């Protein structure tokens, strides 16, 4: 894997070309003359698409996908979840948690167990928080190993810090469960007059709770066993730019109105106000439907301000978070372009309909899981994937009499399991730890294989 695995940006470019080739082979030019055509309404004036030439149309779909307004808005929501999760993970309360646990990280096996366990638990609440928490935890383990002069398999610990992406879509910040809980979303997505699917049918369903508990038991134990088996190595950790900046900030002086930003009570009061508003909104609605991406970000904003103390500390952590998220920010549009090709050319229907046509009420969740796992390699965005596959899955579930909550979770499981193969979301972790994607991929594939067994078993049993 180290020899042949390229950078994550190169993977995005490679997948773009692969998608073009697959669309050329398996789809036909789109007829856009009809005013009923979705392509006509969204991009009918694009000369590339009006040409009728297949390759020209695919280029047009790709270009329009790059700058799809709805997806760019979604990108901002996801970036905020990541950035605010980074801020929260960088606060003293989480640093103290890490410091307390580091006492027990005296070997690769023990560290792999603890990093995996805590990262999974935190990621269930928020994937951005879990991702950064896991990254910071992995780096701290490596720093402690260097200080105490004991050998450590750092790539394995880095993979443990990325394990939270195995549970994120089945957690409280999962994109598809959040979207289907929004009033009117299913109607706008499918045209069918369907009631919202709240968290009691998805995240907090019996199936998902059992699957999650199984994961937090099996995965840490598996990583502990692997930690005893793999070779160790001495660690060289370079000081990050963030740490250098923090040393310079310690000498910085503040005068006049700047002092307000350094007041601890100012940030905390503002954070409390945000949380009180969020609490009032939740009590007023008296439903899990209150949880959507915007509400989640609002809560994270309040918690970030509260635990950061001063506004100055909060803004500095936001600045640091943007650096860690830079790789994701620049690659998001590339995957939106891939999504544009797959959606408007009909390629995603080719993938999904094949599996739906050979499924019944028993095998449908399984085939949904498999199709979502495949599509996630090309569109590593849970919300983007839901926009593409959601209508097909909902319609098929309705026809087969499958509970919509189970259909949504089948997609969520497929999406999250191949995150261990597609390293797009690992970019912040790689930036913090100093590792490369090719260093951790063999260990994350190990996690993926275990996850496939657990998810398929859960879907078949329930």
ZIVEN-V141530 format. One record per residue. N is the residue number from 0. PSI is psi as a letter, one per 20 degrees, with the letter a starting at -180 (none if undefined). NEAR is the number of other C-alpha atoms within 12 Angstrom. D_LAST is the distance of its C-alpha to the last C-alpha in Angstrom with 1 decimal. Layout:
n->N psi->PSI near->NEAR d_last->D_LAST
n->N psi->PSI near->NEAR d_last->D_LAST
//
This chain:
n->0 psi->h near->17 d_last->36.0
n->1 psi->h near->16 d_last->38.9
n->2 psi->h near->12 d_last->41.2
n->3 psi->i near->13 d_last->39.4
n->4 psi->p near->21 d_last->37.1
n->5 psi->a near->21 d_last->39.0
n->6 psi->r near->27 d_last->38.9
n->7 psi->h near->32 d_last->36.1
n->8 psi->g near->28 d_last->38.5
n->9 psi->h near->19 d_last->39.5
n->10 psi->g near->27 d_last->35.9
n->11 psi->g near->32 d_last->35.6
n->12 psi->g near->23 d_last->38.8
n->13 psi->g near->21 d_last->37.8
n->14 psi->h near->31 d_last->34.5
n->15 psi->g near->35 d_last->36.6
n->16 psi->h near->24 d_last->38.8
n->17 psi->g near->20 d_last->35.9
n->18 psi->g near->37 d_last->34.4
n->19 psi->g near->32 d_last->37.8
n->20 psi->g near->22 d_last->38.2
n->21 psi->g near->25 d_last->34.8
n->22 psi->h near->36 d_last->35.5
n->23 psi->h near->25 d_last->39.0
n->24 psi->g near->18 d_last->37.7
n->25 psi->i near->19 d_last->34.7
n->26 psi->r near->26 d_last->35.8
n->27 psi->r near->21 d_last->39.0
n->28 psi->q near->29 d_last->41.2
n->29 psi->p near->33 d_last->40.0
n->30 psi->o near->23 d_last->42.2
n->31 psi->j near->27 d_last->42.8
n->32 psi->h near->18 d_last->45.7
n->33 psi->p near->13 d_last->43.6
n->34 psi->i near->14 d_last->43.3
n->35 psi->i near->12 d_last->39.8
n->36 psi->p near->15 d_last->38.7
n->37 psi->h near->18 d_last->36.6
n->38 psi->h near->31 d_last->38.6
n->39 psi->g near->21 d_last->41.8
n->40 psi->h near->15 d_last->40.9
n->41 psi->h near->22 d_last->39.8
n->42 psi->k near->27 d_last->42.3
n->43 psi->h near->27 d_last->44.4
n->44 psi->i near->18 d_last->47.6
n->45 psi->p near->23 d_last->46.8
n->46 psi->h near->20 d_last->49.5
n->47 psi->h near->24 d_last->47.3
n->48 psi->h near->32 d_last->44.8
n->49 psi->h near->26 d_last->47.5
n->50 psi->h near->21 d_last->49.2
n->51 psi->i near->21 d_last->46.8
n->52 psi->p near->19 d_last->46.9
n->53 psi->g near->27 d_last->43.5
n->54 psi->g near->28 d_last->44.1
n->55 psi->g near->25 d_last->45.8
n->56 psi->g near->36 d_last->42.9
n->57 psi->h near->44 d_last->40.4
n->58 psi->g near->35 d_last->42.7
n->59 psi->g near->36 d_last->42.7
n->60 psi->g near->42 d_last->39.0
n->61 psi->g near->35 d_last->38.9
n->62 psi->g near->28 d_last->41.7
n->63 psi->h near->35 d_last->40.2
n->64 psi->h near->35 d_last->36.8
n->65 psi->h near->27 d_last->38.6
n->66 psi->k near->25 d_last->39.9
n->67 psi->p near->28 d_last->37.3
n->68 psi->g near->16 d_last->37.9
n->69 psi->g near->20 d_last->34.4
n->70 psi->h near->32 d_last->33.1
n->71 psi->h near->27 d_last->36.0
n->72 psi->g near->20 d_last->35.2
n->73 psi->h near->30 d_last->31.6
n->74 psi->g near->33 d_last->33.2
n->75 psi->g near->24 d_last->35.2
n->76 psi->g near->28 d_last->32.2
n->77 psi->h near->35 d_last->30.5
n->78 psi->h near->36 d_last->33.8
n->79 psi->h near->35 d_last->34.3
n->80 psi->g near->44 d_last->31.0
n->81 psi->g near->45 d_last->32.1
n->82 psi->g near->43 d_last->35.7
n->83 psi->h near->46 d_last->35.0
n->84 psi->h near->48 d_last->32.4
n->85 psi->g near->45 d_last->35.2
n->86 psi->g near->45 d_last->37.7
n->87 psi->g near->43 d_last->35.5
n->88 psi->h near->42 d_last->34.8
n->89 psi->i near->42 d_last->38.5
n->90 psi->r near->31 d_last->39.5
n->91 psi->h near->20 d_last->41.1
n->92 psi->g near->20 d_last->38.2
n->93 psi->h near->29 d_last->35.9
n->94 psi->h near->25 d_last->38.8
n->95 psi->h near->18 d_last->39.4
n->96 psi->g near->24 d_last->35.8
n->97 psi->g near->31 d_last->36.2
n->98 psi->h near->21 d_last->39.6
n->99 psi->h near->16 d_last->38.4
n->100 psi->h near->25 d_last->35.6
n->101 psi->h near->31 d_last->38.1
n->102 psi->h near->19 d_last->40.0
n->103 psi->i near->20 d_last->37.3
n->104 psi->m near->32 d_last->37.0
n->105 psi->j near->26 d_last->39.7
n->106 psi->r near->37 d_last->38.2
n->107 psi->g near->40 d_last->36.0
n->108 psi->g near->33 d_last->33.2
n->109 psi->g near->31 d_last->33.3
n->110 psi->g near->47 d_last->33.6
n->111 psi->g near->47 d_last->30.7
n->112 psi->g near->40 d_last->28.5
n->113 psi->g near->40 d_last->29.6
n->114 psi->g near->52 d_last->29.7
n->115 psi->g near->47 d_last->26.1
n->116 psi->g near->40 d_last->24.9
n->117 psi->h near->38 d_last->26.8
n->118 psi->g near->47 d_last->26.3
n->119 psi->g near->42 d_last->22.5
n->120 psi->g near->35 d_last->22.9
n->121 psi->h near->37 d_last->25.5
n->122 psi->h near->41 d_last->23.7
n->123 psi->h near->34 d_last->20.7
n->124 psi->g near->31 d_last->23.4
n->125 psi->p near->41 d_last->25.3
n->126 psi->h near->49 d_last->25.3
n->127 psi->g near->50 d_last->29.0
n->128 psi->g near->49 d_last->29.8
n->129 psi->h near->50 d_last->27.5
n->130 psi->g near->55 d_last->29.1
n->131 psi->h near->52 d_last->32.6
n->132 psi->g near->50 d_last->32.0
n->133 psi->h near->50 d_last->30.7
n->134 psi->g near->47 d_last->33.7
n->135 psi->g near->43 d_last->36.2
n->136 psi->g near->46 d_last->34.8
n->137 psi->g near->49 d_last->35.1
n->138 psi->g near->43 d_last->38.6
n->139 psi->h near->33 d_last->39.6
n->140 psi->g near->47 d_last->38.5
n->141 psi->g near->43 d_last->40.6
n->142 psi->h near->29 d_last->43.6
n->143 psi->h near->31 d_last->43.4
n->144 psi->h near->31 d_last->43.3
n->145 psi->g near->23 d_last->46.4
n->146 psi->g near->17 d_last->48.1
n->147 psi->i near->18 d_last->47.4
n->148 psi->l near->17 d_last->48.2
n->149 psi->q near->21 d_last->45.2
n->150 psi->q near->27 d_last->43.6
n->151 psi->q near->37 d_last->40.2
n->152 psi->n near->39 d_last->37.9
n->153 psi->g near->45 d_last->37.8
n->154 psi->h near->40 d_last->35.6
n->155 psi->g near->51 d_last->32.8
n->156 psi->h near->52 d_last->33.1
n->157 psi->g near->51 d_last->33.1
n->158 psi->h near->52 d_last->29.8
n->159 psi->h near->57 d_last->28.4
n->160 psi->i near->55 d_last->29.6
n->161 psi->i near->59 d_last->27.7
n->162 psi->h near->59 d_last->24.3
n->163 psi->h near->52 d_last->23.4
n->164 psi->i near->54 d_last->22.8
n->165 psi->i near->54 d_last->19.6
n->166 psi->i near->51 d_last->18.1
n->167 psi->g near->45 d_last->20.3
n->168 psi->i near->46 d_last->18.3
n->169 psi->j near->49 d_last->15.4
n->170 psi->a near->39 d_last->18.2
n->171 psi->h near->42 d_last->20.6
n->172 psi->j near->45 d_last->22.8
n->173 psi->p near->44 d_last->20.3
n->174 psi->g near->45 d_last->22.2
n->175 psi->g near->53 d_last->19.7
n->176 psi->h near->46 d_last->18.1
n->177 psi->g near->41 d_last->21.7
n->178 psi->g near->40 d_last->23.0
n->179 psi->i near->43 d_last->20.6
n->180 psi->i near->35 d_last->21.4
n->181 psi->p near->29 d_last->25.1
n->182 psi->p near->23 d_last->26.7
n->183 psi->i near->19 d_last->27.7
n->184 psi->g near->29 d_last->26.0
n->185 psi->h near->32 d_last->23.8
n->186 psi->g near->22 d_last->26.9
n->187 psi->h near->19 d_last->29.0
n->188 psi->g near->26 d_last->26.5
n->189 psi->i near->23 d_last->25.8
n->190 psi->i near->16 d_last->28.5
n->191 psi->q near->16 d_last->26.0
n->192 psi->n near->16 d_last->26.4
n->193 psi->q near->21 d_last->23.0
n->194 psi->q near->19 d_last->22.4
n->195 psi->q near->32 d_last->21.4
n->196 psi->o near->36 d_last->17.8
n->197 psi->r near->31 d_last->18.4
n->198 psi->h near->36 d_last->16.9
n->199 psi->h near->25 d_last->15.0
n->200 psi->i near->27 d_last->12.6
n->201 psi->e near->40 d_last->12.7
n->202 psi->g near->41 d_last->14.2
n->203 psi->k near->25 d_last->13.8
n->204 psi->q near->26 d_last->10.4
n->205 psi->g near->21 d_last->8.5
n->206 psi->g near->30 d_last->6.1
n->207 psi->h near->39 d_last->9.6
n->208 psi->g near->26 d_last->11.5
n->209 psi->g near->22 d_last->9.9
n->210 psi->g near->36 d_last->10.2
n->211 psi->g near->34 d_last->13.7
n->212 psi->g near->25 d_last->14.8
n->213 psi->g near->25 d_last->14.0
n->214 psi->g near->40 d_last->16.1
n->215 psi->i near->34 d_last->18.9
n->216 psi->g near->24 d_last->19.3
n->217 psi->g near->23 d_last->19.2
n->218 psi->g near->42 d_last->21.0
n->219 psi->h near->35 d_last->24.1
n->220 psi->g near->26 d_last->24.5
n->221 psi->g near->33 d_last->24.4
n->222 psi->h near->39 d_last->26.9
n->223 psi->g near->30 d_last->29.0
n->224 psi->g near->21 d_last->29.2
n->225 psi->h near->30 d_last->30.1
n->226 psi->h near->34 d_last->32.7
n->227 psi->i near->21 d_last->34.4
n->228 psi->h near->17 d_last->34.6
n->229 psi->r near->23 d_last->35.9
n->230 psi->q near->17 d_last->39.5
n->231 psi->r near->22 d_last->41.0
n->232 psi->q near->19 d_last->43.5
n->233 psi->q near->21 d_last->45.9
n->234 psi->p near->26 d_last->45.0
n->235 psi->o near->21 d_last->47.1
n->236 psi->p near->21 d_last->45.9
n->237 psi->q near->18 d_last->47.9
n->238 psi->p near->17 d_last->48.5
n->239 psi->r near->19 d_last->46.7
n->240 psi->h near->17 d_last->48.6
n->241 psi->g near->23 d_last->46.8
n->242 psi->h near->16 d_last->48.3
n->243 psi->g near->14 d_last->51.7
n->244 psi->h near->17 d_last->51.5
n->245 psi->h near->17 d_last->50.7
n->246 psi->h near->13 d_last->53.8
n->247 psi->h near->12 d_last->55.9
n->248 psi->h near->15 d_last->54.5
n->249 psi->h near->12 d_last->55.6
n->250 psi->i near->10 d_last->59.2
n->251 psi->p near->13 d_last->58.7
n->252 psi->q near->11 d_last->60.7
n->253 psi->p near->15 d_last->59.8
n->254 psi->r near->10 d_last->62.4
n->255 psi->c near->9 d_last->62.7
n->256 psi->i near->9 d_last->59.7
n->257 psi->h near->14 d_last->57.6
n->258 psi->h near->16 d_last->57.5
n->259 psi->h near->18 d_last->55.3
n->260 psi->h near->25 d_last->52.4
n->261 psi->i near->25 d_last->52.8
n->262 psi->p near->22 d_last->52.6
n->263 psi->g near->22 d_last->49.6
n->264 psi->h near->20 d_last->49.5
n->265 psi->g near->24 d_last->49.5
n->266 psi->h near->29 d_last->46.1
n->267 psi->g near->28 d_last->44.6
n->268 psi->g near->23 d_last->45.8
n->269 psi->g near->27 d_last->44.6
n->270 psi->g near->29 d_last->41.1
n->271 psi->g near->26 d_last->41.1
n->272 psi->g near->21 d_last->42.1
n->273 psi->g near->26 d_last->39.2
n->274 psi->h near->26 d_last->36.7
n->275 psi->g near->19 d_last->38.3
n->276 psi->g near->19 d_last->37.9
n->277 psi->g near->27 d_last->34.2
n->278 psi->g near->21 d_last->33.8
n->279 psi->g near->16 d_last->35.7
n->280 psi->g near->20 d_last->33.6
n->281 psi->g near->20 d_last->30.4
n->282 psi->h near->15 d_last->31.9
n->283 psi->g near->13 d_last->33.4
n->284 psi->h near->13 d_last->30.2
n->285 psi->l near->12 d_last->28.1
n->286 psi->q near->19 d_last->24.9
n->287 psi->i near->29 d_last->22.6
n->288 psi->i near->33 d_last->23.8
n->289 psi->h near->31 d_last->26.8
n->290 psi->o near->37 d_last->25.2
n->291 psi->r near->35 d_last->26.1
n->292 psi->h near->35 d_last->27.9
n->293 psi->g near->25 d_last->31.3
n->294 psi->g near->30 d_last->30.4
n->295 psi->g near->37 d_last->28.9
n->296 psi->h near->34 d_last->32.1
n->297 psi->g near->30 d_last->34.2
n->298 psi->g near->36 d_last->32.7
n->299 psi->h near->38 d_last->33.1
n->300 psi->g near->37 d_last->36.7
n->301 psi->g near->33 d_last->37.5
n->302 psi->h near->35 d_last->36.0
n->303 psi->g near->44 d_last->37.9
n->304 psi->g near->40 d_last->41.1
n->305 psi->g near->32 d_last->40.7
n->306 psi->i near->34 d_last->40.1
n->307 psi->h near->41 d_last->42.4
n->308 psi->e near->34 d_last->45.3
n->309 psi->q near->28 d_last->47.8
n->310 psi->h near->31 d_last->47.4
n->311 psi->g near->26 d_last->49.2
n->312 psi->g near->32 d_last->46.6
n->313 psi->g near->40 d_last->43.8
n->314 psi->h near->26 d_last->45.5
n->315 psi->h near->30 d_last->46.3
n->316 psi->h near->35 d_last->42.6
n->317 psi->g near->32 d_last->41.7
n->318 psi->g near->22 d_last->44.4
n->319 psi->h near->32 d_last->43.0
n->320 psi->h near->37 d_last->39.5
n->321 psi->h near->28 d_last->40.8
n->322 psi->g near->27 d_last->42.3
n->323 psi->h near->38 d_last->39.0
n->324 psi->j near->37 d_last->37.3
n->325 psi->g near->25 d_last->40.1
n->326 psi->h near->28 d_last->38.5
n->327 psi->g near->34 d_last->35.4
n->328 psi->g near->30 d_last->37.7
n->329 psi->h near->24 d_last->39.7
n->330 psi->h near->32 d_last->36.8
n->331 psi->g near->40 d_last->34.7
n->332 psi->h near->36 d_last->37.0
n->333 psi->g near->40 d_last->36.8
n->334 psi->h near->48 d_last->33.1
n->335 psi->h near->43 d_last->33.6
n->336 psi->g near->38 d_last->36.1
n->337 psi->g near->49 d_last->33.6
n->338 psi->h near->47 d_last->31.2
n->339 psi->g near->43 d_last->34.2
n->340 psi->g near->47 d_last->34.8
n->341 psi->h near->43 d_last->31.2
n->342 psi->g near->40 d_last->30.8
n->343 psi->h near->42 d_last->34.2
n->344 psi->i near->42 d_last->34.9
n->345 psi->j near->32 d_last->31.6
n->346 psi->h near->35 d_last->30.5
n->347 psi->h near->39 d_last->27.0
n->348 psi->h near->28 d_last->26.6
n->349 psi->g near->25 d_last->27.7
n->350 psi->g near->33 d_last->25.0
n->351 psi->g near->36 d_last->22.2
n->352 psi->h near->23 d_last->23.4
n->353 psi->g near->19 d_last->23.8
n->354 psi->h near->26 d_last->20.1
n->355 psi->h near->33 d_last->19.2
n->356 psi->h near->21 d_last->21.8
n->357 psi->j near->18 d_last->20.3
n->358 psi->q near->25 d_last->16.7
n->359 psi->a near->19 d_last->15.0
n->360 psi->h near->24 d_last->12.0
n->361 psi->g near->23 d_last->10.0
n->362 psi->i near->26 d_last->11.8
n->363 psi->g near->39 d_last->12.5
n->364 psi->h near->43 d_last->10.1
n->365 psi->g near->38 d_last->11.4
n->366 psi->h near->35 d_last->14.9
n->367 psi->g near->47 d_last->14.8
n->368 psi->g near->42 d_last->14.0
n->369 psi->g near->34 d_last->16.9
n->370 psi->h near->40 d_last->19.3
n->371 psi->h near->47 d_last->18.8
n->372 psi->h near->39 d_last->19.6
n->373 psi->g near->29 d_last->22.7
n->374 psi->h near->42 d_last->23.9
n->375 psi->h near->43 d_last->23.7
n->376 psi->h near->36 d_last->26.4
n->377 psi->h near->46 d_last->28.6
n->378 psi->m near->47 d_last->27.6
n->379 psi->l near->46 d_last->26.7
n->380 psi->o near->48 d_last->26.3
n->381 psi->g near->49 d_last->23.0
n->382 psi->g near->41 d_last->24.8
n->383 psi->g near->39 d_last->26.8
n->384 psi->h near->44 d_last->23.9
n->385 psi->h near->45 d_last->22.2
n->386 psi->h near->37 d_last->25.5
n->387 psi->g near->41 d_last->25.7
n->388 psi->h near->46 d_last->22.2
n->389 psi->g near->41 d_last->21.0
n->390 psi->g near->32 d_last->23.0
n->391 psi->g near->38 d_last->21.8
n->392 psi->g near->48 d_last->18.1
n->393 psi->g near->42 d_last->18.4
n->394 psi->g near->28 d_last->20.6
n->395 psi->g near->32 d_last->18.4
n->396 psi->h near->30 d_last->15.3
n->397 psi->g near->22 d_last->17.7
n->398 psi->h near->18 d_last->19.1
n->399 psi->i near->21 d_last->15.9
n->400 psi->k near->19 d_last->14.5
n->401 psi->p near->27 d_last->11.5
n->402 psi->p near->26 d_last->11.1
n->403 psi->h near->38 d_last->13.5
n->404 psi->g near->39 d_last->11.9
n->405 psi->h near->44 d_last->8.9
n->406 psi->g near->45 d_last->11.8
n->407 psi->g near->54 d_last->13.9
n->408 psi->h near->54 d_last->11.7
n->409 psi->g near->49 d_last->11.3
n->410 psi->g near->51 d_last->15.1
n->411 psi->g near->53 d_last->15.5
n->412 psi->g near->53 d_last->13.9
n->413 psi->h near->48 d_last->16.2
n->414 psi->g near->47 d_last->19.1
n->415 psi->h near->50 d_last->19.1
n->416 psi->h near->47 d_last->18.7
n->417 psi->j near->44 d_last->21.9
n->418 psi->h near->43 d_last->23.8
n->419 psi->i near->40 d_last->24.6
n->420 psi->h near->40 d_last->26.4
n->421 psi->o near->41 d_last->27.9
n->422 psi->j near->44 d_last->30.1
n->423 psi->g near->42 d_last->31.0
n->424 psi->i near->47 d_last->29.6
n->425 psi->i near->49 d_last->31.2
n->426 psi->g near->40 d_last->34.7
n->427 psi->g near->42 d_last->35.2
n->428 psi->g near->46 d_last->34.2
n->429 psi->h near->41 d_last->36.5
n->430 psi->h near->33 d_last->39.3
n->431 psi->g near->38 d_last->39.0
n->432 psi->h near->42 d_last->38.7
n->433 psi->j near->30 d_last->41.2
n->434 psi->r near->34 d_last->38.9
n->435 psi->q near->30 d_last->38.3
n->436 psi->h near->40 d_last->35.1
n->437 psi->i near->31 d_last->36.2
n->438 psi->h near->29 d_last->36.4
n->439 psi->i near->36 d_last->32.8
n->440 psi->h near->38 d_last->31.0
n->441 psi->h near->29 d_last->30.9
n->442 psi->h near->35 d_last->29.2
n->443 psi->h near->40 d_last->26.6
n->444 psi->h near->30 d_last->25.8
n->445 psi->g near->27 d_last->25.0
n->446 psi->h near->41 d_last->22.5
n->447 psi->g near->36 d_last->21.0
n->448 psi->g near->22 d_last->20.5
n->449 psi->g near->29 d_last->18.6
n->450 psi->g near->39 d_last->16.5
n->451 psi->g near->31 d_last->15.6
n->452 psi->g near->25 d_last->14.3
n->453 psi->g near->33 d_last->12.2
n->454 psi->g near->44 d_last->10.8
n->455 psi->g near->31 d_last->10.1
n->456 psi->g near->24 d_last->8.5
n->457 psi->g near->29 d_last->6.0
n->458 psi->h near->36 d_last->5.6
n->459 psi->h near->21 d_last->5.6
n->460 psi->g near->18 d_last->3.8
n->461 psi->none near->25 d_last->0.0
//
